[in-house]
Amino acid sequence: MKHNTLITKLKTAKEGGQKLYAILVDPDKLSVDATIEKGRMARGEGADLVLIGGSLVLGHDIDRQVDGLRDGFGGAVYLFPGSPVQYSAAADGLLFLSLISGRNADLLIGRHIEIAPRLMRSPQEVVATGYMLMGTGSPTSVQYMSHTQPIPAHKGDIALATAQAAQLLGMGCIYMDAGSGADASIPVATVGQVATGIDIPLIVGGGVRTAAQREALWQAGADMVVMGTVFERAG
Ligand code: 1GP
């Protein structure tokens, strides 16, 4: 039977107004030896979840990195995969990302087909995630790697309609992302517009540097905020 821990946690948080925090780890910027310590740091930060992945992953030690992170963190480690080569059976689950802001068929449904049979056989949780890339400044790695145009950060109406389409298509949650290392985080007004117009949980990340920014995004309606780069630098 499939686990449903994360989606249940997200839905419960949304219903109860509880706010969640995830730390994203880029596997290329972390040696296997450093993963346990990194996991401990995530626990010390009070994170609810550790995500691992990125738009370009060159290393191939994901299984051992996931194990190390979980050992140090003591909680769930989920994949945030840019492609099926980042799959790891060691993770508790994964965000099964469909890049709904773009029109690259491969990232909307294509790559998913390559991994779907394996995911069907696995007890891992698969969280159907409508992934919306938002443009907040200069081009990001995910924009370049995905060959897609982000939704302009202030176009809340387009972002909302996109998120609503994902909800109607049955997706479990929305991830609005400015991309790792983005110049700026997504404007709170845009996050607020999307949050109030959908019934499924909303994850927001990209360019969030401070606890105050995270708080503002929570207040705007994000159910979970993801921070990566700032945490990487802290390590
Ligand atoms: C990127 O949302 C995550 O997909 C985290 O972004 O690295 O900018 O914190 P940062």
Residues whose N, C-alpha, C, O or C-beta is under 5 A from the ligand:
A	BS01	1GP	L24 D177 G179 S180 G181 A182 G205 G206 G207 V208 V226 M227 G228 T229 V230
